[in-house]
Amino acid sequence: MANYEVDQALFEPLVPAGCELDHHDGKYFVSLVGFMFLNTRVLGMPVPFHVNFEEVNLRFYVRHETKDEVRRGVVFVKEIVPRWAIAFVARTRYGEPYEAWKMAHIRNRSEVGYSWSKGDRKNSVRVEVGDSLGVPPAGSEGEFIIEHYWGYTRRGNGRTDEYKVEHPKWELFAVKDTAINVDFGYTYGQTFAFLSDSRPHSVLLAKGSEISVFKGKSISI
């Protein structure tokens, strides 16, 4: 997770109705996140050839207040996967900003990396794995980045869909070296082109876990 501090005004046109931008100590972040889906099930059943695959996404952070709680969530600028069927269903049925690109990865004890390309445009991110840092402490930037358990999607005409994600707290690892080569303008739009020349505020490496994603619903505004 490569986390860039940006001006909150960048996100204001992108915030779904019923949500507001979330921040950590007055800092607003957009994160480039790469990970693997492993042993994926849809309604408890595996989909042939769509069980293990990469995803790289660009996301920012929001909050939605209900009468009972404050729900901290994420909004995706774009989600990239290697399977066109996943991207098609996610776009048409759920309104999620998915695209299918050619993708590859490397994952071992010393290195984790992802690459994604379309035509002659090639992007990659790689980190060298350091020692375990354990679960990030409460109130830390690490906790803020990884402990968001809701997703929010703009569906047009002022409608916002919400879905819940459940997973145990994740263990973080030190990052000893980082290489980020991404054409943010081409991949995510000119609004984010400046990130190609920006240094991330932080880079986090988390050990994943089993995750449950629940059926979404429209929120009351």
Beta strands, then each sheet from edge to edge (+ up, - down):
strand 1: 2-6
strand 2: 20-21
strand 3: 28-37
strand 4: 53-65
strand 5: 70-81
strand 6: 98-100
strand 7: 102-107
strand 8: 111-118
strand 9: 121-134
strand 10: 150-156
strand 11: 159-166
strand 12: 171-181
strand 13: 202-203
strand 14: 205-207
strand 15: 212-213
strand 16: 217-218
sheet 1: 2+ 4- 3+ 1- 13+
sheet 2: 2+ 4- 5+ 6+
sheet 3: 2+ 4- 5+ 10+ 11- 15+
sheet 4: 2+ 4- 5+ 10+ 11- 16+
sheet 5: 7+ 8- 9+ 12- 14+
end
